[in-house]
């Protein structure tokens, strides 16, 4: 039995497009409805309760649009609200933290794993718990990299200023002798080339996107929610910020998108109910 409804994916901005790309690749028949909350970006420095409020609001909007599954494609949202989102909306919910931790534990050779993320993600300890659950003998060393997201949202992945910031953030992790680095924010895979230069080729960079897509596949299959082949799926991308800026960055980082990217009106939602 085929379920034609969309998979809902949401993030604080463009970072979740890395997860959307992985879902496209693994599940080419599935339509995506994506919301980037660029109008209230960044999430990382915000209090967890505020992030939770935003997450429940956007998740509720996607559920009202009749999505069949929610992907929380933002680490900061996951640490603040994934349990509440799961309880509130009655559809399957997939996060990015456990998939990333599992992949890192499989990749490490010396059991010394690094994590970079937003302030909210690092402070939460969520990755420490996830890594510990996956491997009792692995050690995790963490660093918050707050300006990374700002550069990505501005379309910058290679400037000298960004490289200097990366060296400052990553130096302590390099000195810890890590052999694996979790990119603990869905924006960070867009900086993987620069991060690899700083860390060296001997360090494996782990993005949770592909592992998250595998979890999506498994849940859809187990719950008989898959869409059969046939017509090309229609993907929709919404932003609460500037649609032209979102379009520019999405085209740059997402690659070819089946059905293209639909232009939507700016939707600034602070203090305004979703319609």
C-alpha positions in Angstrom: 0.0 0.0 0.0 1.4 3.4 -1.0 1.4 6.4 1.2 1.8 9.6 -0.9 2.2 12.0 2.0 5.4 14.0 2.5 8.2 13.6 4.9 8.5 16.7 7.1 12.0 18.0 7.7 12.8 21.1 9.8 15.9 23.0 10.9 16.9 26.5 12.2 18.0 27.3 8.6 19.7 25.7 5.7 21.7 23.1 7.6 18.9 20.5 7.4 19.3 20.4 3.7 22.2 18.0 4.2 19.7 15.6 5.7 17.2 16.3 3.0 19.9 15.5 0.4 20.6 12.1 2.1 16.8 11.3 2.2 16.5 12.2 -1.5 19.4 9.8 -2.3 18.1 6.9 -0.3 14.4 7.4 -0.8 14.0 8.9 -4.3 10.2 8.3 -4.4 9.4 10.2 -1.2 8.3 13.9 -1.3 9.8 16.3 1.2 8.2 19.3 2.9 11.1 21.3 4.4 10.9 24.3 6.8 14.0 26.4 7.6 13.4 28.8 10.4 15.9 31.4 9.0 13.8 34.2 10.4 14.7 33.3 14.0 18.2 32.0 13.3 20.5 31.3 15.1 19.1 28.7 17.6 22.4 27.7 19.3 22.7 30.6 21.7 19.0 30.7 22.6 17.6 29.2 25.9 16.4 25.7 25.5 12.9 26.6 26.4 12.7 29.1 23.6 14.1 26.6 21.1 11.5 24.1 22.4 8.7 26.6 21.7 9.9 27.2 18.2 10.2 23.4 17.6 6.7 22.6 18.8 5.3 25.4 16.6 7.0 24.3 13.4 6.3 20.6 14.1 2.6 21.4 14.6 2.6 23.3 11.3 4.1 20.3 9.5 1.6 17.9 11.1 -1.2 20.2 10.0 0.2 19.9 6.5 -0.3 16.1 6.9 3.3 14.9 6.9 3.7 11.2 7.7 7.0 11.5 9.5 9.0 14.3 11.1 12.8 14.6 10.8 14.3 17.0 13.4 17.3 18.0 11.3 18.8 20.3 13.9 20.9 19.1 16.9 19.9 22.1 19.0 16.2 21.4 18.4 16.7 17.7 19.2 18.3 18.4 22.6 15.6 20.9 23.5 12.5 19.3 22.3 12.5 15.9 20.5 10.7 14.2 23.4 8.0 16.9 23.5 7.6 16.8 19.7 7.3 13.0 19.7 4.7 13.1 22.5 2.7 16.1 21.0 2.1 15.1 17.5 1.4 11.4 17.0 3.6 10.8 14.0 7.0 9.0 13.9 9.9 11.4 14.8 13.6 10.9 13.8 16.5 12.8 15.2 20.1 13.2 14.2 22.1 12.6 17.4 21.9 8.9 17.9 22.6 8.1 14.2 25.7 10.4 14.3 27.0 8.8 17.5 26.5 5.3 16.2 28.4 6.1 13.0 31.3 7.7 15.0 31.7 4.6 17.2 31.9 2.4 14.2 34.5 4.7 12.5 36.9 5.3 15.4 40.0 3.2 15.7 41.5 4.6 18.9 38.2 5.2 20.7 38.9 9.0 21.0 36.1 10.9 19.3 35.7 14.6 18.8 32.4 16.5 18.7 31.8 20.0 17.3 28.4 21.7 17.7 26.4 24.7 18.8 26.6 25.9 22.4 23.2 24.3 23.1 24.2 21.0 21.7 27.5 20.8 23.4 26.2 22.0 26.8 23.4 19.4 26.7 25.6 16.4 27.0 23.4 14.6 24.5 26.2 13.3 22.4 28.1 12.1 25.5 25.1 10.0 26.5 24.6 8.7 22.9 28.3 7.7 22.5 28.3 6.1 25.9 25.2 4.1 25.0 26.9 2.9 21.8 30.3 2.2 23.3 31.3 2.1 26.9 35.0 2.5 26.2 34.9 5.5 23.8 35.9 8.9 25.0 34.3 12.1 23.7 36.0 15.5 23.5 33.7 18.4 22.6 34.0 22.0 21.3 31.3 24.6 20.6 31.8 26.4 17.2 29.2 29.1 17.3 30.3 31.2 14.3 30.3 28.2 11.9 26.5 28.4 11.4 26.6 32.1 10.8 29.1 31.7 8.0 27.1 28.9 6.3 23.9 30.8 6.5 25.7 33.7 4.8 27.0 31.3 2.0 30.6 31.4 3.2 32.4 28.1 3.4 36.0 29.0 2.6 37.0 32.5 3.7 40.2 33.3 5.6 38.2 34.4 8.6 36.3 31.1 8.7 39.6 29.2 8.4 41.1 31.1 11.3 38.0 30.4 13.4 38.2 26.7 12.5 41.8 26.5 13.6 40.9 28.1 16.9 38.0 25.8 17.6 39.6 22.6 16.3 43.1 22.9 17.7 42.2 21.6 21.2 40.5 18.6 19.7 43.5 17.9 17.4 45.8 17.9 20.5 43.5 15.4 22.2 44.5 12.9 19.5 41.0 12.2 18.2 40.7 10.1 15.0 37.0 10.7 14.4 35.1 14.0 14.5 31.3 14.2 14.7 29.9 17.2 12.8 27.3 17.8 15.5 25.3 20.4 13.5 23.6 19.8 10.2 25.2 23.0 8.9 28.7 21.6 9.4 28.9 19.1 6.5 28.9 22.1 4.3 32.3 23.0 5.8 33.7 19.5 5.6 36.4 20.5 3.1 37.7 23.3 5.4 37.4 21.2 8.5 39.4 18.3 6.9 42.2 20.7 6.0 42.5 21.8 9.6 42.2 18.3 11.1 44.2 16.4 8.5 43.3 13.4 6.4 43.8 11.0 9.2 40.7 12.2 11.0 37.4 10.7 9.8 34.6 13.3 9.6 31.2 11.9 10.6 27.9 13.5 9.4 24.7 12.0 10.7 22.8 12.8 7.5 23.2 9.4 5.8 22.6 7.4 9.1 19.5 9.5 9.7 18.2 8.7 6.2 18.6 5.0 7.0 16.5 5.4 10.1 13.8 7.2 8.1 13.8 4.3 5.6 13.6 1.7 8.4 10.6 3.5 10.1 8.7 4.0 6.9 9.2 0.4 5.9 8.2 -1.0 9.3 5.1 1.2 9.5 4.1 0.6 5.8 4.3 4.3 5.1 6.5 4.1 2.0 5.4 5.8 -1.3 5.5 3.6 -4.4 7.3 4.7 -7.5 5.5 6.4 -10.3 5.3 10.2 -10.8 8.3 12.2 -9.6 7.7 13.4 -6.0 7.0 17.1 -5.5 9.3 18.7 -2.9 8.5 22.0 -1.2 10.9 24.2 0.7 9.7 27.0 3.0 11.7 29.6 4.9 10.7 32.0 7.6 13.5 34.3 6.4 14.5 35.8 3.0 13.4 33.3 0.3 15.9 34.6 -2.2 18.8 34.0 0.1 17.5 30.6 1.0 17.1 29.7 -2.6 20.7 30.8 -3.4 22.2 28.7 -0.6 19.9 25.7 -1.3 20.9 25.6 -4.9 24.5 25.8 -4.0 24.5 23.1 -1.4 21.6 20.8 -2.2 22.6 20.0 -5.8 20.0 18.9 -8.3 16.6 18.6 -6.7 13.9 16.6 -8.4 11.0 19.0 -9.0 13.1 22.1 -8.1 12.8 24.5 -5.2 9.5 26.4 -4.9 9.7 30.1 -4.1 7.7 31.0 -1.0 6.9 34.3 0.7 8.9 35.6 3.6 7.3 34.4 6.8 8.5 36.0 9.9 6.9 34.1 12.7 8.0 35.7 15.9 4.8 36.7 17.6 2.7 35.6 14.5 0.7 32.4 14.4 1.4 30.0 11.5 -1.4 29.9 9.0 
